[in-house]
Every structure is written in structure tokens, then in C-alpha cells.
Amino acid sequence: MKITLREIAKLVGAELVGNPDTVITGISGIKEAKEGDITFLANSKYACLMKTTRASAVIASREISNSSKPLLRTDNPSLAFARVVNLVAPNYAKHPQGIHPSAIISEKAKLAKDVSVGAYTIVEDGVEIEEKTVIYAGCYIGAYSKIGKDCLIYPHVSIRERIELGNRVIIHSGAVIGSDGFGFAAVKGMQEKIPQIGTVSIQDDVEVGANVTIDRARFDKTIIGKGTKIDNLVQIAHNVVIGENCIIVAQAGVSGSTTIGKGVVLAGQAGVVGHIHIGDNSIVAAQAGVTKSIPSNTKVSGYPARAHDVAKRVNACVQRLPELYKKIRFLEEKIQELEEKLKDKNG
């Protein structure tokens, strides 16, 4: 697709600096771009790459002013570039259309108009699927589950019984929604399984990554709030409540009955114990281990997780331990020498 910078600037609401008739034929990263491509620069510290890129234009922040390339200056270069990608880049994905003959759909299921179901997918009794939802091949939709409008369920997703999905939910391959919570009680030295009879409720505009597991509640609901995005390989335990517009990054884990507020970020491999609360707009840094509740608008890191500024000071001290150890050994030796001299003197 060919489009001019004038048209792109209008689309994304950007300030155009340069030739408005420059024709864009593709998109690419700033290092890989070639002539005809448009690229973006989200962080000004990488501005030096603008001197070497072969791109025909750059989407950048408003603080970027000097460039040999035409600029589209905007408040959010990443978002603007995403909109350009949707316009310029070809979409090779071809979603299933209609009901594949090999799909096994219960006569007691209710599928609205324009629902698509791929090959070998199983839809059990009492399932309700609303308009324009697409379910790829090899999925399992358990009994009495409800799936909203315009959802996209990729191959090999398992949605267990009595699960609720809102509208425009995206679930990537391998995810398991509604598996049993990890509940056991020790009885005479053996682990007795505790029945998990609750459900999972995923609200509108949630995206769930590949191989994510979200456990059903023991009694009530595990809840994923509206607009939350969950990366690949994340574990959400039973009775967890996650607020709206959170970001949960790969390999993070949230233990049972924990509540997470709105706008929270759990970075990669962060771990959260059960039965605590993480306040709104808090950030948990990568590999942090959260062992107690966190107030709103707080950034924590380290293990056990603590205020990020404190954690940095602690880490700085830890890095100096070998040097401090040498100094202590040296001082111990000096003290021992002085004690021996004093002993000989008083001898």
C-alpha cells in the first residue's frame, strides 16, 4: 500500500516536518528500514540512529527537532506507529469463516450470527457465543461457558466449564482458562483435593498471552479486569482479582486470593504471595518477590520486594560486600597485632 506523509500525519494527528508528498510503501524498525519505509523513535536517547537509518520518514516525540529525514512529531510515537502499522502493513492472518464440518458443537449450544468455529473444536452443552466471535481449530469450550462479541480465540485454547468472557477478548494459543485452583489439605500425611467450584470472569478488551493459566475460584470468581493485558506464560491462581488496565508481563505469578488494583504493572518473573493487596498504579519490577501488601502509586523491586529506592541502596551495598569483607579482615588482623603488642608491653 502506498500513502503520503500528509495522509499519515492526518491519521495520527502528528506535526509534519518535511515534504508532505513523500510516499511511504512499508514499515520497519529504525535499524532495518529501507527507502520507502516509515519507522519510529520512542526514546530520544537513541536519536543517533536517525543519522544512519535509511527510512524515508521517522515518527518521533515532540522533543526531536533536528533530522535529515522528514519527521512526524507526536506525543506518543509508539501509539502513532501502531496506527500506521494497521494502515500500511499487509494482514496475512485469515481467520476461520463459518463452522468447519469437523467441529463438534452441541445441539444445546447457542451460537449467534457470524460466529466462526475452526476444525476439530468442541463446543459443549449450554455454551453461548455472541456475534462475530472467531474460534480457531482445536479449541475446547466447556459446558455453560459464555463468550461475548468480537472475541478471538486462537488454536488449542481450553476454556473450561462455566467461564465468562466479555467482548473483544483475545486469547492466544495454549492458554487454559478455568483450570482447578491449587487447593489441597493434608489428611493423615496425604494431600486431599479441595473441590474448586467457582469460575473465571474475563472482562471486555482483555488479551491473554500464549500458555497462560488462569485458575477458577474455589467458590466465587477469579476476575481479570477490563482492558488488562497478560503476556505469555503467566500463572493467575484461584480467587485472584486483577483490576482494569493492568500489565502482567511474561512468567509472572500471582498466588491465590490476592487483589491487584487498577493500572498495576507486574514486570517479568515477578512473584506475588497470596492474600495481599497491590494498590492502584503500582509497579512491581522484574523478578521482585512481593510478600506483603503494597500501597497505591508505589514502585517496588528486589526480594523481598521493598520501595525501589531502598532496594537500589541495598543492592549497592551487596555489590560492595567482597570489598567490605577484605577491609574487615584487614582491620581484624590490625586489631590482633595491636592486642599482641599491648600484651607484650604489659607482659
TORGUDREN-805049 format. One record per residue (C-alpha): z, y, x; residue number from 0; chain; residue in three letters. Coordinates in nm, 3 decimals. Each point is the difference from the previous one (the first is absolute). Layout:
+---------+---------+---------+-----+-----+------+
:       w :       v :       u : seq : mol : type :
+---------+---------+---------+-----+-----+------+
:       Z :       Y :       X : NUM :   A :  ALA :
...
+---------+---------+---------+-----+-----+------+
This chain:
+---------+---------+---------+-----+-----+------+
:       w :       v :       u : seq : mol : type :
+---------+---------+---------+-----+-----+------+
:   0.000 :   0.000 :   0.000 :   0 :   A :  MET :
:  -0.087 :   0.348 :   0.124 :   1 :   A :  LYS :
:   0.212 :   0.302 :  -0.084 :   2 :   A :  ILE :
:   0.037 :   0.351 :   0.142 :   3 :   A :  THR :
:   0.317 :   0.156 :   0.135 :   4 :   A :  LEU :
:  -0.021 :   0.258 :  -0.278 :   5 :   A :  ARG :
:   0.032 :  -0.279 :  -0.257 :   6 :   A :  GLU :
:   0.282 :  -0.171 :   0.188 :   7 :   A :  ILE :
:   0.195 :   0.324 :   0.037 :   8 :   A :  ALA :
:  -0.024 :   0.056 :  -0.373 :   9 :   A :  LYS :
:   0.110 :  -0.357 :  -0.070 :  10 :   A :  LEU :
:   0.316 :   0.015 :   0.212 :  11 :   A :  VAL :
:   0.078 :   0.370 :  -0.039 :  12 :   A :  GLY :
:  -0.032 :   0.069 :   0.372 :  13 :   A :  ALA :
:  -0.085 :   0.315 :   0.194 :  14 :   A :  GLU :
:  -0.336 :  -0.052 :   0.169 :  15 :   A :  LEU :
:  -0.055 :   0.139 :   0.350 :  16 :   A :  VAL :
:  -0.355 :  -0.066 :   0.119 :  17 :   A :  GLY :
:  -0.342 :  -0.076 :  -0.143 :  18 :   A :  ASN :
:   0.040 :  -0.091 :  -0.371 :  19 :   A :  PRO :
:  -0.338 :  -0.175 :   0.001 :  20 :   A :  ASP :
:   0.105 :  -0.259 :   0.260 :  21 :   A :  THR :
:  -0.090 :  -0.340 :  -0.144 :  22 :   A :  VAL :
:   0.257 :  -0.280 :   0.009 :  23 :   A :  ILE :
:  -0.122 :  -0.360 :  -0.015 :  24 :   A :  THR :
:   0.308 :  -0.197 :   0.097 :  25 :   A :  GLY :
:   0.371 :  -0.002 :   0.083 :  26 :   A :  ILE :
:   0.192 :  -0.126 :   0.301 :  27 :   A :  SER :
:   0.306 :   0.041 :   0.221 :  28 :   A :  GLY :
:  -0.008 :   0.292 :   0.240 :  29 :   A :  ILE :
:  -0.054 :  -0.221 :   0.308 :  30 :   A :  LYS :
:  -0.265 :  -0.225 :  -0.155 :  31 :   A :  GLU :
:  -0.194 :   0.265 :  -0.194 :  32 :   A :  ALA :
:  -0.369 :   0.061 :   0.060 :  33 :   A :  LYS :
:  -0.237 :   0.276 :  -0.099 :  34 :   A :  GLU :
:  -0.015 :   0.034 :  -0.377 :  35 :   A :  GLY :
:   0.357 :  -0.122 :  -0.048 :  36 :   A :  ASP :
:   0.294 :   0.199 :  -0.127 :  37 :   A :  ILE :
:   0.342 :  -0.076 :   0.144 :  38 :   A :  THR :
:   0.352 :   0.140 :  -0.026 :  39 :   A :  PHE :
:   0.287 :   0.119 :   0.218 :  40 :   A :  LEU :
:   0.341 :  -0.032 :  -0.163 :  41 :   A :  ALA :
:   0.213 :   0.088 :   0.303 :  42 :   A :  ASN :
:  -0.068 :   0.314 :   0.206 :  43 :   A :  SER :
:   0.129 :  -0.165 :   0.319 :  44 :   A :  LYS :
:  -0.324 :  -0.202 :   0.004 :  45 :   A :  TYR :
:  -0.216 :   0.314 :  -0.022 :  46 :   A :  ALA :
:  -0.142 :  -0.076 :   0.344 :  47 :   A :  CYS :
:  -0.205 :  -0.279 :  -0.160 :  48 :   A :  LEU :
:  -0.204 :   0.262 :  -0.184 :  49 :   A :  MET :
:  -0.163 :   0.088 :   0.331 :  50 :   A :  LYS :
:  -0.135 :  -0.351 :   0.051 :  51 :   A :  THR :
:  -0.070 :  -0.127 :  -0.351 :  52 :   A :  THR :
:  -0.365 :  -0.038 :  -0.102 :  53 :   A :  ARG :
:   0.079 :   0.059 :  -0.366 :  54 :   A :  ALA :
:  -0.199 :   0.268 :  -0.181 :  55 :   A :  SER :
:   0.311 :   0.144 :  -0.168 :  56 :   A :  ALA :
:   0.380 :  -0.033 :   0.007 :  57 :   A :  VAL :
:   0.255 :   0.024 :  -0.278 :  58 :   A :  ILE :
:   0.308 :   0.160 :   0.154 :  59 :   A :  ALA :
:   0.319 :   0.187 :  -0.082 :  60 :   A :  SER :
:  -0.004 :   0.376 :  -0.050 :  61 :   A :  ARG :
:   0.165 :   0.056 :   0.339 :  62 :   A :  GLU :
:  -0.318 :  -0.119 :   0.175 :  63 :   A :  ILE :
:  -0.228 :   0.298 :   0.055 :  64 :   A :  SER :
:  -0.208 :  -0.053 :   0.312 :  65 :   A :  ASN :
:  -0.264 :  -0.270 :  -0.007 :  66 :   A :  SER :
:  -0.358 :  -0.052 :   0.109 :  67 :   A :  SER :
:  -0.042 :  -0.211 :  -0.313 :  68 :   A :  LYS :
:  -0.011 :   0.117 :  -0.361 :  69 :   A :  PRO :
:   0.350 :  -0.016 :  -0.149 :  70 :   A :  LEU :
:   0.137 :  -0.071 :  -0.344 :  71 :   A :  LEU :
:   0.350 :   0.149 :   0.013 :  72 :   A :  ARG :
:   0.251 :  -0.127 :  -0.255 :  73 :   A :  THR :
:   0.373 :  -0.046 :  -0.055 :  74 :   A :  ASP :
:  -0.025 :  -0.380 :   0.002 :  75 :   A :  ASN :
:  -0.283 :  -0.134 :   0.220 :  76 :   A :  PRO :
:   0.087 :  -0.366 :  -0.067 :  77 :   A :  SER :
:  -0.019 :   0.042 :  -0.377 :  78 :   A :  LEU :
:  -0.320 :   0.203 :   0.024 :  79 :   A :  ALA :
:  -0.160 :  -0.265 :   0.221 :  80 :   A :  PHE :
:   0.102 :  -0.274 :  -0.244 :  81 :   A :  ALA :
:  -0.185 :   0.184 :  -0.277 :  82 :   A :  ARG :
:  -0.307 :   0.032 :   0.219 :  83 :   A :  VAL :
:   0.016 :  -0.373 :   0.078 :  84 :   A :  VAL :
:  -0.011 :  -0.078 :  -0.372 :  85 :   A :  ASN :
:  -0.306 :   0.222 :  -0.032 :  86 :   A :  LEU :
:  -0.199 :  -0.089 :   0.310 :  87 :   A :  VAL :
:   0.092 :  -0.355 :   0.101 :  88 :   A :  ALA :
:  -0.181 :  -0.289 :  -0.168 :  89 :   A :  PRO :
:   0.222 :  -0.226 :  -0.208 :  90 :   A :  ASN :
:  -0.084 :  -0.359 :   0.089 :  91 :   A :  TYR :
:   0.270 :  -0.148 :  -0.224 :  92 :   A :  ALA :
:  -0.144 :  -0.159 :  -0.310 :  93 :   A :  LYS :
:   0.276 :  -0.087 :  -0.242 :  94 :   A :  HIS :
:  -0.035 :  -0.302 :  -0.228 :  95 :   A :  PRO :
:  -0.156 :   0.077 :  -0.335 :  96 :   A :  GLN :
:   0.076 :  -0.189 :  -0.316 :  97 :   A :  GLY :
:   0.181 :  -0.331 :  -0.025 :  98 :   A :  ILE :
:  -0.109 :  -0.265 :   0.250 :  99 :   A :  HIS :
:  -0.069 :  -0.338 :  -0.166 : 100 :   A :  PRO :
:   0.244 :  -0.177 :   0.232 : 101 :   A :  SER :
:   0.291 :   0.229 :  -0.093 : 102 :   A :  ALA :
:   0.266 :  -0.175 :  -0.208 : 103 :   A :  ILE :
:   0.123 :   0.239 :  -0.267 : 104 :   A :  ILE :
:   0.247 :  -0.104 :  -0.268 : 105 :   A :  SER :
:  -0.108 :   0.043 :  -0.359 : 106 :   A :  GLU :
:   0.335 :   0.171 :  -0.051 : 107 :   A :  LYS :
:  -0.077 :   0.269 :   0.258 : 108 :   A :  ALA :
:  -0.128 :   0.343 :  -0.108 : 109 :   A :  LYS :
:  -0.266 :   0.164 :   0.215 : 110 :   A :  LEU :
:  -0.122 :   0.346 :  -0.097 : 111 :   A :  ALA :
:  -0.357 :   0.126 :   0.022 : 112 :   A :  LYS :
:  -0.164 :   0.010 :   0.343 : 113 :   A :  ASP :
:   0.262 :  -0.215 :   0.173 : 114 :   A :  VAL :
:  -0.151 :  -0.198 :   0.288 : 115 :   A :  SER :
:   0.138 :  -0.331 :   0.127 : 116 :   A :  VAL :
:  -0.133 :  -0.174 :   0.313 : 117 :   A :  GLY :
:  -0.063 :  -0.365 :   0.074 : 118 :   A :  ALA :
:   0.283 :  -0.256 :  -0.026 : 119 :   A :  TYR :
:   0.257 :   0.255 :  -0.113 : 120 :   A :  THR :
:   0.262 :  -0.130 :  -0.245 : 121 :   A :  ILE :
:   0.133 :   0.216 :  -0.284 : 122 :   A :  VAL :
:   0.289 :  -0.162 :  -0.186 : 123 :   A :  GLU :
:   0.129 :   0.020 :  -0.359 : 124 :   A :  ASP :
:   0.103 :   0.337 :  -0.138 : 125 :   A :  GLY :
:  -0.152 :   0.206 :   0.282 : 126 :   A :  VAL :
:  -0.122 :   0.347 :  -0.100 : 127 :   A :  GLU :
:  -0.257 :   0.181 :   0.216 : 128 :   A :  ILE :
:  -0.121 :   0.348 :  -0.092 : 129 :   A :  GLU :
:  -0.338 :   0.174 :   0.036 : 130 :   A :  GLU :
:  -0.211 :   0.001 :   0.317 : 131 :   A :  LYS :
:   0.243 :  -0.204 :   0.208 : 132 :   A :  THR :
:  -0.165 :  -0.216 :   0.267 : 133 :   A :  VAL :
:   0.151 :  -0.327 :   0.121 : 134 :   A :  ILE :
:  -0.170 :  -0.170 :   0.292 : 135 :   A :  TYR :
:  -0.044 :  -0.371 :   0.067 : 136 :   A :  ALA :
:   0.283 :  -0.243 :   0.054 : 137 :   A :  GLY :
:   0.278 :   0.203 :  -0.163 : 138 :   A :  CYS :
:   0.282 :  -0.126 :  -0.221 : 139 :   A :  TYR :
:   0.136 :   0.206 :  -0.290 : 140 :   A :  ILE :
:   0.317 :  -0.155 :  -0.142 : 141 :   A :  GLY :
:   0.097 :  -0.032 :  -0.365 : 142 :   A :  ALA :
:   0.080 :   0.315 :  -0.198 : 143 :   A :  TYR :
:  -0.079 :   0.236 :   0.284 : 144 :   A :  SER :
:  -0.148 :   0.338 :  -0.089 : 145 :   A :  LYS :
:  -0.258 :   0.183 :   0.212 : 146 :   A :  ILE :
:  -0.103 :   0.359 :  -0.080 : 147 :   A :  GLY :
:  -0.332 :   0.184 :   0.013 : 148 :   A :  LYS :
:  -0.230 :   0.042 :   0.302 : 149 :   A :  ASP :
:   0.202 :  -0.235 :   0.223 : 150 :   A :  CYS :
:  -0.157 :  -0.175 :   0.296 : 151 :   A :  LEU :
:   0.138 :  -0.342 :   0.100 : 152 :   A :  ILE :
:  -0.160 :  -0.139 :   0.315 : 153 :   A :  TYR :
:  -0.049 :  -0.373 :   0.077 : 154 :   A :  PRO :
:   0.289 :  -0.247 :   0.022 : 155 :   A :  HIS :
:   0.264 :   0.219 :  -0.158 : 156 :   A :  VAL :
:   0.277 :  -0.180 :  -0.190 : 157 :   A :  SER :
:   0.161 :   0.188 :  -0.287 : 158 :   A :  ILE :
:   0.275 :  -0.211 :  -0.146 : 159 :   A :  ARG :
:   0.117 :  -0.017 :  -0.362 : 160 :   A :  GLU :
:   0.117 :   0.306 :  -0.198 : 161 :   A :  ARG :
:  -0.106 :   0.256 :   0.260 : 162 :   A :  ILE :
:  -0.095 :   0.355 :  -0.103 : 163 :   A :  GLU :
:  -0.270 :   0.203 :   0.177 : 164 :   A :  LEU :
:  -0.081 :   0.357 :  -0.100 : 165 :   A :  GLY :
:  -0.337 :   0.173 :   0.017 : 166 :   A :  ASN :
:  -0.217 :   0.035 :   0.312 : 167 :   A :  ARG :
:   0.210 :  -0.243 :   0.202 : 168 :   A :  VAL :
:  -0.168 :  -0.152 :   0.308 : 169 :   A :  ILE :
:   0.127 :  -0.329 :   0.144 : 170 :   A :  ILE :
:  -0.155 :  -0.138 :   0.318 : 171 :   A :  HIS :
:  -0.064 :  -0.360 :   0.094 : 172 :   A :  SER :
:   0.284 :  -0.244 :   0.048 : 173 :   A :  GLY :
:   0.266 :   0.207 :  -0.175 : 174 :   A :  ALA :
:   0.257 :  -0.185 :  -0.212 : 175 :   A :  VAL :
:   0.155 :   0.198 :  -0.283 : 176 :   A :  ILE :
:   0.302 :  -0.148 :  -0.176 : 177 :   A :  GLY :
:   0.101 :  -0.281 :   0.231 : 178 :   A :  SER :
:   0.361 :  -0.114 :  -0.041 : 179 :   A :  ASP :
:   0.267 :   0.220 :   0.150 : 180 :   A :  GLY :
:   0.185 :  -0.156 :   0.293 : 181 :   A :  PHE :
:   0.312 :  -0.100 :  -0.189 : 182 :   A :  GLY :
:   0.221 :  -0.292 :   0.098 : 183 :   A :  PHE :
:   0.369 :  -0.086 :  -0.022 : 184 :   A :  ALA :
:   0.184 :  -0.233 :   0.237 : 185 :   A :  ALA :
:   0.150 :  -0.292 :  -0.196 : 186 :   A :  VAL :
:   0.176 :  -0.272 :   0.198 : 187 :   A :  LYS :
:  -0.201 :   0.078 :   0.310 : 188 :   A :  GLY :
:  -0.333 :   0.006 :  -0.182 : 189 :   A :  MET :
:  -0.212 :   0.294 :  -0.115 : 190 :   A :  GLN :
:  -0.028 :   0.007 :  -0.378 : 191 :   A :  GLU :
:  -0.297 :   0.198 :  -0.135 : 192 :   A :  LYS :
:   0.088 :   0.293 :  -0.228 : 193 :   A :  ILE :
:  -0.263 :   0.042 :  -0.276 : 194 :   A :  PRO :
:  -0.203 :   0.321 :   0.026 : 195 :   A :  GLN :
:  -0.094 :   0.085 :  -0.357 : 196 :   A :  ILE :
:  -0.089 :   0.369 :   0.038 : 197 :   A :  GLY :
:  -0.340 :   0.153 :   0.061 : 198 :   A :  THR :
:  -0.197 :   0.255 :   0.204 : 199 :   A :  VAL :
:  -0.131 :   0.332 :  -0.131 : 200 :   A :  SER :
:  -0.267 :   0.177 :   0.205 : 201 :   A :  ILE :
:  -0.077 :   0.347 :  -0.135 : 202 :   A :  GLN :
:  -0.324 :   0.201 :  -0.005 : 203 :   A :  ASP :
:  -0.204 :   0.074 :   0.315 : 204 :   A :  ASP :
:   0.190 :  -0.237 :   0.228 : 205 :   A :  VAL :
:  -0.187 :  -0.173 :   0.283 : 206 :   A :  GLU :
:   0.136 :  -0.325 :   0.143 : 207 :   A :  VAL :
:  -0.130 :  -0.124 :   0.337 : 208 :   A :  GLY :
:  -0.109 :  -0.344 :   0.113 : 209 :   A :  ALA :
:   0.262 :  -0.276 :   0.013 : 210 :   A :  ASN :
:   0.273 :   0.215 :  -0.151 : 211 :   A :  VAL :
:   0.274 :  -0.184 :  -0.189 : 212 :   A :  THR :
:   0.191 :   0.166 :  -0.282 : 213 :   A :  ILE :
:   0.276 :  -0.219 :  -0.144 : 214 :   A :  ASP :
:   0.097 :  -0.005 :  -0.366 : 215 :   A :  ARG :
:   0.344 :   0.124 :  -0.097 : 216 :   A :  ALA :
:   0.285 :  -0.237 :  -0.066 : 217 :   A :  ARG :
:   0.047 :   0.140 :  -0.352 : 218 :   A :  PHE :
:  -0.168 :   0.339 :  -0.053 : 219 :   A :  ASP :
:  -0.298 :   0.148 :   0.192 : 220 :   A :  LYS :
:  -0.117 :   0.058 :   0.353 : 221 :   A :  THR :
:  -0.175 :   0.338 :  -0.032 : 222 :   A :  ILE :
:  -0.272 :   0.163 :   0.210 : 223 :   A :  ILE :
:  -0.030 :   0.366 :  -0.100 : 224 :   A :  GLY :
:  -0.312 :   0.191 :  -0.091 : 225 :   A :  LYS :
:  -0.231 :   0.091 :   0.288 : 226 :   A :  GLY :
:   0.182 :  -0.204 :   0.265 : 227 :   A :  THR :
:  -0.214 :  -0.156 :   0.274 : 228 :   A :  LYS :
:   0.106 :  -0.323 :   0.171 : 229 :   A :  ILE :
:  -0.164 :  -0.112 :   0.324 : 230 :   A :  ASP :
:  -0.073 :  -0.360 :   0.102 : 231 :   A :  ASN :
:   0.269 :  -0.263 :   0.065 : 232 :   A :  LEU :
:   0.286 :   0.177 :  -0.175 : 233 :   A :  VAL :
:   0.289 :  -0.186 :  -0.168 : 234 :   A :  GLN :
:   0.165 :   0.154 :  -0.307 : 235 :   A :  ILE :
:   0.298 :  -0.205 :  -0.119 : 236 :   A :  ALA :
:   0.142 :  -0.057 :  -0.347 : 237 :   A :  HIS :
:   0.131 :   0.291 :  -0.209 : 238 :   A :  ASN :
:  -0.127 :   0.262 :   0.246 : 239 :   A :  VAL :
:  -0.094 :   0.332 :  -0.160 : 240 :   A :  VAL :
:  -0.252 :   0.213 :   0.191 : 241 :   A :  ILE :
:  -0.063 :   0.354 :  -0.123 : 242 :   A :  GLY :
:  -0.324 :   0.189 :  -0.046 : 243 :   A :  GLU :
:  -0.245 :   0.084 :   0.279 : 244 :   A :  ASN :
:   0.172 :  -0.193 :   0.277 : 245 :   A :  CYS :
:  -0.172 :  -0.136 :   0.312 : 246 :   A :  ILE :
:   0.109 :  -0.346 :   0.118 : 247 :   A :  ILE :
:  -0.169 :  -0.088 :   0.330 : 248 :   A :  VAL :
:  -0.092 :  -0.345 :   0.135 : 249 :   A :  ALA :
:   0.267 :  -0.264 :   0.060 : 250 :   A :  GLN :
:   0.277 :   0.205 :  -0.157 : 251 :   A :  ALA :
:   0.260 :  -0.193 :  -0.199 : 252 :   A :  GLY :
:   0.230 :   0.112 :  -0.281 : 253 :   A :  VAL :
:   0.293 :  -0.222 :  -0.096 : 254 :   A :  SER :
:   0.117 :  -0.068 :  -0.353 : 255 :   A :  GLY :
:   0.133 :   0.261 :  -0.244 : 256 :   A :  SER :
:  -0.074 :   0.296 :   0.227 : 257 :   A :  THR :
:  -0.119 :   0.323 :  -0.162 : 258 :   A :  THR :
:  -0.253 :   0.223 :   0.175 : 259 :   A :  ILE :
:  -0.058 :   0.353 :  -0.126 : 260 :   A :  GLY :
:  -0.320 :   0.199 :  -0.041 : 261 :   A :  LYS :
:  -0.227 :   0.088 :   0.289 : 262 :   A :  GLY :
:   0.175 :  -0.227 :   0.251 : 263 :   A :  VAL :
:  -0.179 :  -0.129 :   0.310 : 264 :   A :  VAL :
:   0.097 :  -0.336 :   0.153 : 265 :   A :  LEU :
:  -0.190 :  -0.026 :   0.328 : 266 :   A :  ALA :
:  -0.124 :  -0.325 :   0.155 : 267 :   A :  GLY :
:   0.250 :  -0.287 :   0.036 : 268 :   A :  GLN :
:   0.283 :   0.205 :  -0.150 : 269 :   A :  ALA :
:   0.271 :  -0.217 :  -0.153 : 270 :   A :  GLY :
:   0.234 :   0.097 :  -0.283 : 271 :   A :  VAL :
:   0.311 :  -0.196 :  -0.101 : 272 :   A :  VAL :
:   0.081 :  -0.068 :  -0.365 : 273 :   A :  GLY :
:   0.199 :   0.199 :  -0.255 : 274 :   A :  HIS :
:  -0.046 :   0.343 :   0.158 : 275 :   A :  ILE :
:  -0.183 :   0.320 :  -0.099 : 276 :   A :  HIS :
:  -0.259 :   0.197 :   0.199 : 277 :   A :  ILE :
:  -0.028 :   0.358 :  -0.124 : 278 :   A :  GLY :
:  -0.314 :   0.188 :  -0.098 : 279 :   A :  ASP :
:  -0.245 :   0.110 :   0.271 : 280 :   A :  ASN :
:   0.183 :  -0.185 :   0.277 : 281 :   A :  SER :
:  -0.180 :  -0.152 :   0.298 : 282 :   A :  ILE :
:   0.101 :  -0.328 :   0.164 : 283 :   A :  VAL :
:  -0.166 :  -0.026 :   0.343 : 284 :   A :  ALA :
:  -0.177 :  -0.309 :   0.132 : 285 :   A :  ALA :
:   0.223 :  -0.303 :   0.072 : 286 :   A :  GLN :
:   0.308 :   0.180 :  -0.130 : 287 :   A :  ALA :
:   0.271 :  -0.215 :  -0.154 : 288 :   A :  GLY :
:   0.164 :   0.173 :  -0.297 : 289 :   A :  VAL :
:   0.350 :  -0.134 :  -0.064 : 290 :   A :  THR :
:   0.142 :   0.266 :  -0.230 : 291 :   A :  LYS :
:  -0.120 :   0.253 :  -0.258 : 292 :   A :  SER :
:  -0.200 :   0.303 :   0.113 : 293 :   A :  ILE :
:   0.016 :   0.346 :  -0.163 : 294 :   A :  PRO :
:  -0.314 :   0.174 :  -0.122 : 295 :   A :  SER :
:  -0.225 :   0.186 :   0.246 : 296 :   A :  ASN :
:   0.133 :  -0.192 :   0.300 : 297 :   A :  THR :
:  -0.186 :  -0.154 :   0.294 : 298 :   A :  LYS :
:   0.160 :  -0.301 :   0.166 : 299 :   A :  VAL :
:  -0.093 :  -0.233 :   0.285 : 300 :   A :  SER :
:   0.144 :  -0.268 :   0.224 : 301 :   A :  GLY :
:   0.228 :  -0.294 :  -0.068 : 302 :   A :  TYR :
:   0.227 :   0.048 :  -0.171 : 303 :   A :  PRO :
:  -0.200 :   0.287 :  -0.149 : 304 :   A :  ALA :
:   0.155 :   0.343 :   0.047 : 305 :   A :  ARG :
:  -0.117 :   0.361 :  -0.014 : 306 :   A :  ALA :
:  -0.316 :   0.022 :   0.211 : 307 :   A :  HIS :
:   0.132 :   0.273 :   0.231 : 308 :   A :  ASP :
:   0.314 :  -0.204 :   0.068 : 309 :   A :  VAL :
:  -0.206 :  -0.316 :   0.054 : 310 :   A :  ALA :
:  -0.216 :   0.178 :   0.257 : 311 :   A :  LYS :
:   0.309 :   0.109 :   0.196 : 312 :   A :  ARG :
:   0.141 :  -0.352 :  -0.014 : 313 :   A :  VAL :
:  -0.329 :  -0.141 :   0.123 : 314 :   A :  ASN :
:  -0.014 :   0.254 :   0.282 : 315 :   A :  ALA :
:   0.344 :  -0.116 :   0.112 : 316 :   A :  CYS :
:  -0.104 :  -0.364 :  -0.018 : 317 :   A :  VAL :
:  -0.301 :   0.071 :   0.223 : 318 :   A :  GLN :
:   0.238 :   0.141 :   0.262 : 319 :   A :  ARG :
:   0.231 :  -0.304 :   0.003 : 320 :   A :  LEU :
:  -0.136 :  -0.152 :   0.325 : 321 :   A :  PRO :
:   0.050 :   0.332 :   0.181 : 322 :   A :  GLU :
:   0.345 :   0.047 :  -0.150 : 323 :   A :  LEU :
:   0.094 :  -0.356 :   0.095 : 324 :   A :  TYR :
:  -0.092 :   0.069 :   0.363 : 325 :   A :  LYS :
:   0.208 :   0.318 :  -0.001 : 326 :   A :  LYS :
:   0.301 :  -0.179 :  -0.146 : 327 :   A :  ILE :
:  -0.026 :  -0.278 :   0.261 : 328 :   A :  ARG :
:  -0.023 :   0.265 :   0.274 : 329 :   A :  PHE :
:   0.306 :   0.184 :  -0.136 : 330 :   A :  LEU :
:   0.195 :  -0.326 :  -0.029 : 331 :   A :  GLU :
:  -0.072 :  -0.076 :   0.364 : 332 :   A :  GLU :
:   0.108 :   0.350 :   0.104 : 333 :   A :  LYS :
:   0.322 :  -0.029 :  -0.200 : 334 :   A :  ILE :
:   0.071 :  -0.336 :   0.159 : 335 :   A :  GLN :
:  -0.053 :   0.150 :   0.348 : 336 :   A :  GLU :
:   0.236 :   0.290 :  -0.078 : 337 :   A :  LEU :
:   0.264 :  -0.236 :  -0.136 : 338 :   A :  GLU :
:  -0.019 :  -0.210 :   0.318 : 339 :   A :  GLU :
:   0.030 :   0.310 :   0.220 : 340 :   A :  LYS :
:   0.300 :   0.122 :  -0.200 : 341 :   A :  LEU :
:   0.157 :  -0.345 :   0.025 : 342 :   A :  LYS :
:  -0.047 :  -0.006 :   0.382 : 343 :   A :  ASP :
:   0.135 :   0.355 :   0.030 : 344 :   A :  LYS :
:   0.311 :  -0.079 :  -0.200 : 345 :   A :  ASN :
:   0.019 :  -0.337 :   0.161 : 346 :   A :  GLY :
+---------+---------+---------+-----+-----+------+
